[in-house]
Amino acid sequence: MNSNPDNVKLIKNNRSLLRIRLKETSKRYNSHKGEVEIFIHAAKKMHFDRACLQTKKGRVFCESTVNNISWHGFFDNSKNKVKLPIINFKKNDKKVWCPRHKGVIQQKDVFLFPICNAYFPSNMNISTLSVIKKNTNSHEVKMDNRSNIRADFFVLPRDISLKQFINPKGRIPRASPWMNE
């Protein structure tokens, strides 16, 4: 998160379809494990058709449509009561599903850490979305107009560059310890 923008936007025809923002955990949580919060936002006035968690038992689907997700990957120890990390699925900023989990997001761990998989059909109607202005605080990924797009997003630890992460020897970093939960 250091020198790279903390926002990533998926762009099609100069319109933002998805935004992901990373934020360091606030000191007020007195967290000893986990350092990152992740916010995933659908395009303005749009929603995700489906949202789910992947567990070792399979996918667990959110029963409501949502338009933003906040993933708090740390233990909350702010009120002398330790709470597990949580993922908030929200519809218009109202929480509709808030599962807790055992995983934390720590910068020192190096592993393949998918945070979001998104699918955008080529015929997706984006005519109601506003044209966006270029933002230097965001990394913009421009999408092809002719193709269906599946985007997979990963978070890398703070001191690991993409070049360091993609190992030329073909070694894949170990999986996240909580993905087995």
N, C-alpha and C positions, 0 to 999 in steps of 0.2 A: 504494500500500500504506500510505501515511501514516496518515490518520485513519480509513480504512475498515478493517473487520475483515479479517484475513488469511485467514479461512476462509469458504467458501461451502458451504451444504448444500442439497440438494434434499430437500424434505420432503413426505411423503404420509401422511395420517392420523397426524400427529405421530411419524412414523418416518423416519429418515434413510436415503435411498436412495443418495446419492452425496455425497462431501465433497471439496472442492478446497482445498488450502492453498498459499499463496505464502510464500516465505521468501527473504530476501536472502542472496546467496552469502557463505559463510564466508570470512574473511580468510585462512584457512590454505591456500586454493587458489591464492593469489597470482595471481588472475585479472585480466587487463587488459581483457578483453572479456566481456561478459555479466554480469548482476547478479542474476538471479532463478532460483530453483529452484521447480518446481511439483510438488506431490504430489496424485495423484488416487486416491481410495479408494472401492471399492465398499462397499455396505452390509455390516455385520458378518455373517460366515458366508455371504456371497454372492460371486459373481464376475461378470465381464463375459463375456457369451456370445461376443463377438468383440472383438478389439483390433487396431488396425492403424495404420500410418503412411500419410499421403498424400504422395506424391512427384510430380514432374513425369512420371514413368513410370507413375503409377497407384498404387493401394493395395498396400501390402505388409503381409500379415497375420501376426500372431503365431500360431504353430501350437499354442500351449497356452492353456488358459483362465487368466486372471489376475484378481487381485482388487485390485491396486494398481500404480500406475505412478509413477515418479519421473523427472522431466525436469530434467536439470541443464544449463541453457542458458548455459554459459560454458566457456571454455578452461581446463583444469586445468594449472597450471604449478607445482605444489607440490613436485615432486621433480626439478627441472631437466630435465623431459621434458614437453613440451607435448602434452596429449591433447585431442582434439576433444570438443565437447559430446556428451552421451550421454543416451539415454532407457532407463531400466531397467523392463522389464515383469516383474512379480513375481507369484508364486503363494505365498501364505502367507509372505511376506517372503523367499522364495528366488528369486533372479534366474533367469528362464527365457529371456529374450531381451534383449540389450543393444546395439542398433544405435547407432553414432556418426553424427553429422551435422555439417554445416558452419555451422548457424545458431546465433546467440547471441540472448539476450533482453536487450536494453539499454533502459533507461528513456528515453533521449534519442530513440529511434526512434519515430515515430508512424506506425502502419500497422494495418490490420485483422489481428489476430493470433489466429486461432482456436486454442485449445489443446485443446479437447475437444468432441466432439459425442456426445451420449448419447440413446438412445431407450428409453422406458419404456412398455410396453403397459398399457392401462387394467386388464387382468385379471392383472397381475403379482401373484403371491402374496407378500404382505408380512406375513402373520400371525405368522411366526416372529421378526420384528424387534421389538426392545424399543422402547417409547415413550421418546422423548428429552425431556430437560429443556431449557428455553429457555437459550441461551448468548449472552451479550452480546458475546463475541469472534467470533461467527459471524453472517454474513448468511444468513438462511434464506429460501429460495424455496419457497413452498408450491405444490404441484401439485394440479390438479383431479382428483377421483376418477373422473369419467366419461369422460375423454378419454385417448387415446394422446398421449404427450408426447415431443417431440424438443427437447432443450435444447442450445444452442450457447453455449459459454463463450469469452470473449475476455479478454485482458490488455491494459490500457491503461498507458502510461507514467506514472510517479509524479506528475508535475505536470500531467497532463491529466485534466480532469473529463469525465464522460460528456456533460455539456452542451456543453463545448468540442469534444469529439470528434464529436458529431453536428452537422455543419455545416449551417446553414439554406440555404446556397447550393447544396447538393447535391454538393459536392466530396468525392470519396472519397479518403482518404489513400492514399499509394503502398503497394504490396504489399511484404511482407517480402522482402528480397534473397535469403534462403536458400530460399524456397519454390520456386525454379527448380532447385534441386539434385536 
